[in-house]
Amino acid sequence: MGAGPGRSRTNRRRDEGGGDTTSRLRRPVDRLWRWLSLTGDRRVVALLVLLSGFVAIALADTVIAVSVTETLADEQTTVPLVSTLLSGTFFLFSIVVSVNSLFVSQQQNPVAQQFGRIQGIVEYRRQLEGVVDVDHVPARPEPLVRLLSGDILERAQYLQDQLSTFDVEVRENVEGYVASLAEETGEMNQELRDAESTFDVTLAMMDYNHDRQINDLRRLRAEYSEHLDERTEETIDELLRLLQYFATAREYFKTIATRREFALLSRDLVLTATVSAAIVSAFMHFLDELPDSNLLVAGAEAVAFAPFVLVGAYVLRVAVVSYRTQAAGQFVVDERGGDIRGIRVDGRED
């Protein structure tokens, strides 16, 4: 295996994390980052960031004892900044609407293309039903993923039984592979319990390392092909097909989730940018009559920043999901090690 025969991925993670103590110390930070970048409601994340900025500016003004000039209109920093942000809001609004229009235009295809896409989904389900030997595969993402991962693990365990008479090295390789597969399946199913949308299902599938599993199986078959009987070869072929179906499902669900994210961004940005532009415009219009207050300045700047922070929150989540779900087919593009002897991530052996 990548780090020694029979060694589980849990142990490798423990080694890479510097031990259990370091891992425990990192968990709160990791959970916070996961919430900020992935699981948190984007509107709530943006609101918390704005509130944090508002409090930070207000505290800085208090500590540094900065006072506003005689009138807000004489302020040399706030007025240009707010004016620039107001102009940027309109520009940002037009960009996001254009991006959303691009996604919508992709759906306006001729009938033949629409029919071909539907046919592709029907054919995918039909072929999958033949592999898993059921009359009907679930249409909803969460049970479909459970069905796929369950059948993959079941066939991997059956493959382990078939190779139980092989030498120690082969058994240890396969045992490590199955243990790693079972761990990833368990972690994914744990997250699927709380999945309420296609995006939640995509998040649950992110750490399921199907490209490495495919590569491990292909190496196993290549190294021991002369010792494998027909039934074992068939089991490996079924495993490879199921992993490819899993990869296809994840990419399809990710596409649906990404479109949903941009649709939600467009909706929320329309509301946020409209309110922000109205408040900032009123702030600029009544600048001479407003009371001198650092809190008022900080509040106006926070409102002006709101559309940008909202866009940043959405784009961050899409970017993290895209990075964590890189599709490479038969290639392995991440840094996680494999479970079949000879596969390493340092480039010295693969």
C-alpha positions as CSV (number, residue, x, y, z in Angstrom):
1,M,0.0,0.0,0.0
2,G,1.0,3.6,-0.3
3,A,2.2,3.8,3.3
4,G,2.8,0.1,4.1
5,P,0.7,-3.1,3.7
6,G,-2.5,-3.3,5.6
7,R,-2.2,0.2,7.0
8,S,-5.6,2.0,7.2
9,R,-6.2,5.5,6.0
10,T,-7.2,6.5,9.5
11,N,-3.7,5.8,10.7
12,R,-2.2,7.8,7.8
13,R,-4.4,10.7,8.6
14,R,-3.3,10.5,12.2
15,D,0.3,10.6,11.2
16,E,-0.2,13.4,8.8
17,G,-2.1,15.4,11.4
18,G,0.8,15.2,13.9
19,G,-1.0,12.9,16.4
20,D,-4.4,12.9,18.1
21,T,-3.6,16.0,20.3
22,T,-2.9,18.2,17.3
23,S,-6.0,16.7,15.5
24,R,-8.2,17.6,18.5
25,L,-6.8,21.1,18.5
26,R,-7.5,21.6,14.8
27,R,-11.0,20.3,14.9
28,P,-12.7,23.5,16.1
29,V,-10.8,25.5,13.5
30,D,-11.6,22.9,10.8
31,R,-15.3,23.0,11.7
32,L,-15.4,26.8,11.6
33,W,-13.7,26.8,8.2
34,R,-16.0,24.1,6.9
35,W,-19.0,26.1,8.1
36,L,-17.7,29.4,6.6
37,S,-16.7,27.9,3.2
38,L,-19.3,25.1,2.7
39,T,-22.1,24.3,5.1
40,G,-23.1,27.7,6.4
41,D,-26.0,29.7,4.9
42,R,-24.4,32.2,2.5
43,R,-26.5,35.1,3.8
44,V,-25.7,34.3,7.4
45,V,-22.0,34.0,6.6
46,A,-22.0,37.3,4.7
47,L,-23.9,39.0,7.6
48,L,-21.5,37.7,10.2
49,V,-18.5,38.9,8.2
50,L,-20.1,42.4,7.8
51,L,-20.9,42.5,11.5
52,S,-17.4,41.5,12.4
53,G,-16.0,44.3,10.1
54,F,-18.4,46.8,11.7
55,V,-17.4,45.9,15.2
56,A,-13.7,45.9,14.3
57,I,-13.9,49.4,12.8
58,A,-15.9,50.7,15.7
59,L,-13.4,49.3,18.2
60,A,-10.5,50.6,16.2
61,D,-12.0,54.1,16.2
62,T,-12.5,53.9,20.0
63,V,-9.1,52.5,20.8
64,I,-7.2,54.8,18.4
65,A,-9.5,57.7,19.5
66,V,-10.2,58.7,15.9
67,S,-12.9,61.4,15.6
68,V,-14.8,62.5,12.5
69,T,-14.3,66.0,11.1
70,E,-16.7,68.8,11.7
71,T,-19.2,67.3,9.1
72,L,-19.3,64.0,7.4
73,A,-19.2,65.8,4.1
74,D,-15.6,66.9,4.9
75,E,-14.5,63.3,5.5
76,Q,-11.7,62.6,3.1
77,T,-11.9,58.8,3.3
78,T,-15.5,57.8,3.8
79,V,-17.1,59.8,0.9
80,P,-14.7,58.5,-1.9
81,L,-14.8,55.0,-0.5
82,V,-18.6,54.8,-0.3
83,S,-19.0,56.5,-3.7
84,T,-16.6,53.9,-5.2
85,L,-18.4,51.0,-3.6
86,L,-21.8,52.3,-4.8
87,S,-20.4,52.4,-8.4
88,G,-19.0,48.9,-8.0
89,T,-22.3,47.6,-6.8
90,F,-24.0,48.5,-10.1
91,F,-21.1,47.0,-12.0
92,L,-21.1,43.8,-9.9
93,F,-24.8,43.5,-10.3
94,S,-24.5,43.6,-14.1
95,I,-21.8,40.9,-14.0
96,V,-23.7,38.5,-11.9
97,V,-26.9,39.0,-13.9
98,S,-24.8,38.2,-17.0
99,V,-23.4,35.0,-15.5
100,N,-26.9,33.9,-14.5
101,S,-28.2,34.7,-18.0
102,L,-25.4,32.4,-19.3
103,F,-26.6,29.5,-17.2
104,V,-30.1,30.1,-18.2
105,S,-29.2,30.3,-21.9
106,Q,-27.6,26.9,-21.6
107,Q,-31.0,25.4,-20.9
108,Q,-32.5,26.9,-24.0
109,N,-31.5,24.1,-26.3
110,P,-33.2,22.7,-29.4
111,V,-35.6,19.8,-28.8
112,A,-33.2,17.3,-30.1
113,Q,-30.5,18.3,-27.6
114,Q,-33.0,18.3,-24.7
115,F,-34.3,14.9,-25.7
116,G,-30.7,13.6,-26.0
117,R,-29.9,14.8,-22.5
118,I,-33.0,13.1,-21.1
119,Q,-32.2,9.9,-23.0
120,G,-28.7,10.0,-21.5
121,I,-30.1,10.1,-18.0
122,V,-32.6,7.3,-18.8
123,E,-29.8,5.2,-20.3
124,Y,-27.6,5.8,-17.2
125,R,-30.3,4.5,-14.9
126,R,-31.0,1.5,-17.2
127,Q,-27.4,0.4,-17.3
128,L,-27.0,1.0,-13.6
129,E,-30.0,-1.2,-12.9
130,G,-28.3,-4.0,-14.9
131,V,-25.1,-3.7,-12.9
132,V,-26.7,-3.6,-9.4
133,D,-29.4,-6.1,-10.5
134,V,-32.5,-4.2,-9.3
135,D,-35.7,-3.3,-11.1
136,H,-35.6,0.4,-10.3
137,V,-32.8,2.6,-9.0
138,P,-33.9,5.5,-6.8
139,A,-34.5,8.8,-8.5
140,R,-33.6,11.0,-5.6
141,P,-29.8,11.7,-5.1
142,E,-29.4,10.6,-1.5
143,P,-30.8,7.1,-1.8
144,L,-29.1,6.6,-5.2
145,V,-25.7,7.5,-3.7
146,R,-26.4,5.1,-0.8
147,L,-27.3,2.3,-3.3
148,L,-24.1,2.9,-5.3
149,S,-21.7,3.1,-2.3
150,G,-23.4,0.0,-0.7
151,D,-23.0,-2.1,-3.8
152,I,-19.4,-0.9,-4.2
153,L,-18.5,-1.9,-0.7
154,E,-20.4,-5.2,-1.0
155,R,-18.5,-6.2,-4.1
156,A,-15.2,-5.1,-2.6
157,Q,-15.8,-7.4,0.5
158,Y,-16.7,-10.2,-1.9
159,L,-13.5,-9.6,-3.7
160,Q,-11.6,-9.8,-0.4
161,D,-13.2,-13.2,0.2
162,Q,-12.3,-14.4,-3.3
163,L,-8.6,-13.5,-2.7
164,S,-8.4,-15.0,0.8
165,T,-6.4,-17.9,-0.5
166,F,-3.7,-15.7,-2.0
167,D,-0.4,-14.9,-0.4
168,V,-0.1,-12.5,2.6
169,E,0.9,-9.5,0.6
170,V,-2.1,-9.7,-1.7
171,R,-4.5,-10.2,1.3
172,E,-3.0,-7.3,3.2
173,N,-3.3,-5.1,0.1
174,V,-7.0,-6.0,-0.4
175,E,-7.8,-5.8,3.3
176,G,-6.3,-2.3,3.4
177,Y,-8.3,-1.3,0.3
178,V,-11.6,-2.6,1.7
179,A,-10.9,-1.0,5.1
180,S,-10.3,2.3,3.5
181,L,-13.3,2.0,1.3
182,A,-15.5,1.1,4.3
183,E,-14.2,4.1,6.2
184,E,-15.0,6.5,3.3
185,T,-18.4,4.9,2.8
186,G,-19.3,5.2,6.5
187,E,-18.2,8.9,6.6
188,M,-20.2,9.7,3.5
189,N,-23.3,7.9,4.8
190,Q,-23.0,9.8,8.0
191,E,-23.2,13.1,6.2
192,L,-26.0,11.9,3.9
193,R,-28.2,11.5,6.9
194,D,-28.5,15.3,7.2
195,A,-28.6,15.9,3.5
196,E,-31.6,18.1,2.5
197,S,-30.6,19.2,-1.0
198,T,-28.6,18.2,-4.0
199,F,-25.8,20.5,-2.7
200,D,-25.7,18.6,0.6
201,V,-25.4,15.3,-1.3
202,T,-22.5,16.8,-3.3
203,L,-20.8,17.9,-0.1
204,A,-21.2,14.4,1.3
205,M,-19.6,12.8,-1.8
206,M,-16.6,15.1,-1.9
207,D,-14.2,13.0,0.1
208,Y,-15.2,9.7,-1.6
209,N,-11.9,9.1,-3.4
210,H,-13.2,7.2,-6.4
211,D,-10.4,8.1,-8.8
212,R,-7.8,6.5,-6.4
213,Q,-10.1,3.5,-5.8
214,I,-10.3,3.0,-9.6
215,N,-6.5,3.2,-9.9
216,D,-5.9,0.8,-7.0
217,L,-8.2,-1.8,-8.6
218,R,-6.5,-1.5,-12.0
219,R,-3.1,-1.9,-10.4
220,L,-4.4,-4.9,-8.5
221,R,-5.7,-6.6,-11.6
222,A,-2.5,-5.7,-13.6
223,E,-0.1,-7.1,-10.9
224,Y,-2.0,-10.3,-10.3
225,S,-3.9,-10.9,-13.5
226,E,-2.3,-14.3,-14.1
227,H,-3.5,-15.5,-10.8
228,L,-7.1,-14.2,-11.0
229,D,-9.9,-16.5,-12.1
230,E,-12.8,-15.5,-14.3
231,R,-15.2,-14.8,-11.4
232,T,-12.7,-12.5,-9.7
233,E,-12.0,-10.6,-13.0
234,E,-15.8,-10.2,-13.3
235,T,-16.1,-8.8,-9.8
236,I,-13.3,-6.3,-10.5
237,D,-15.0,-5.2,-13.7
238,E,-18.2,-4.6,-11.9
239,L,-16.4,-2.6,-9.2
240,L,-14.8,-0.5,-11.8
241,R,-18.1,0.1,-13.6
242,L,-19.8,1.1,-10.3
243,L,-17.1,3.5,-9.4
244,Q,-17.4,5.1,-12.8
245,Y,-21.2,5.4,-12.3
246,F,-20.5,7.0,-8.9
247,A,-18.1,9.5,-10.5
248,T,-20.7,10.3,-13.1
249,A,-23.4,10.9,-10.5
250,R,-21.2,13.2,-8.5
251,E,-20.3,15.3,-11.5
252,Y,-24.0,15.5,-12.5
253,F,-25.1,16.5,-9.0
254,K,-22.3,19.0,-8.7
255,T,-23.5,20.6,-12.0
256,I,-27.1,20.9,-10.6
257,A,-25.8,22.3,-7.3
258,T,-23.6,24.9,-9.0
259,R,-26.5,26.1,-11.1
260,R,-28.6,26.3,-8.0
261,E,-25.9,28.3,-6.2
262,F,-25.7,30.9,-9.0
263,A,-29.5,31.1,-9.1
264,L,-29.6,31.8,-5.3
265,L,-26.7,34.3,-5.7
266,S,-28.6,36.2,-8.4
267,R,-31.8,36.3,-6.2
268,D,-29.9,37.4,-3.0
269,L,-27.8,39.9,-4.9
270,V,-30.8,41.6,-6.4
271,L,-32.3,42.1,-2.9
272,T,-29.0,43.0,-1.3
273,A,-27.7,45.4,-4.0
274,T,-31.1,47.2,-4.2
275,V,-31.2,47.8,-0.4
276,S,-27.5,48.6,-0.3
277,A,-27.7,51.1,-3.1
278,A,-30.8,52.8,-1.6
279,I,-29.2,53.2,1.8
280,V,-25.8,54.4,0.5
281,S,-27.6,56.8,-1.9
282,A,-29.6,58.2,1.0
283,F,-26.4,58.5,3.0
284,M,-24.7,60.5,0.3
285,H,-27.7,62.6,-0.3
286,F,-28.2,63.7,3.3
287,L,-24.6,63.8,4.1
288,D,-24.6,67.4,5.3
289,E,-27.5,66.8,7.7
290,L,-26.3,63.6,9.3
291,P,-24.9,63.6,12.8
292,D,-21.2,63.3,13.3
293,S,-20.6,59.7,14.3
294,N,-17.9,57.1,13.7
295,L,-20.6,54.3,14.1
296,L,-22.6,55.9,11.3
297,V,-19.6,55.9,9.1
298,A,-18.8,52.3,9.9
299,G,-22.4,51.3,9.3
300,A,-22.5,53.0,5.9
301,E,-19.3,51.3,4.8
302,A,-20.6,47.9,6.0
303,V,-23.8,48.4,4.0
304,A,-21.8,49.4,0.9
305,F,-19.6,46.3,1.2
306,A,-22.6,44.0,1.6
307,P,-23.0,43.0,-2.1
308,F,-19.3,42.2,-2.4
309,V,-19.2,40.1,0.7
310,L,-22.3,38.2,-0.4
311,V,-20.8,37.4,-3.8
312,G,-17.6,36.4,-2.1
313,A,-19.4,34.0,0.2
314,Y,-21.1,32.2,-2.7
315,V,-18.0,32.2,-4.9
316,L,-16.0,30.7,-2.1
317,R,-18.3,27.8,-1.7
318,V,-18.4,27.0,-5.4
319,A,-14.7,27.3,-5.7
320,V,-14.0,25.0,-2.7
321,V,-16.5,22.4,-4.0
322,S,-14.9,22.6,-7.5
323,Y,-11.4,22.1,-6.1
324,R,-12.4,19.2,-3.8
325,T,-14.3,17.4,-6.6
326,Q,-11.8,17.5,-9.4
327,A,-12.8,15.0,-12.1
328,A,-9.9,13.2,-13.7
329,G,-11.3,10.0,-15.0
330,Q,-8.6,7.3,-14.8
331,F,-6.0,9.9,-13.5
332,V,-5.4,10.8,-9.8
333,V,-5.1,14.5,-9.3
334,D,-5.2,14.8,-5.5
335,E,-2.5,14.1,-2.8
336,R,-4.2,11.3,-1.0
337,G,-2.3,8.0,-1.0
338,G,-3.6,4.7,-2.4
339,D,-4.1,1.4,-0.7
340,I,-2.4,-1.0,-3.1
341,R,1.3,-1.6,-2.8
342,G,3.4,0.6,-5.0
343,I,1.1,3.6,-5.1
344,R,2.5,6.6,-3.5
345,V,1.9,10.4,-3.7
346,D,5.5,11.6,-3.9
347,G,6.0,10.6,-7.5
348,R,8.6,8.0,-6.8
349,E,6.3,5.0,-7.4
350,D,2.9,4.7,-8.9
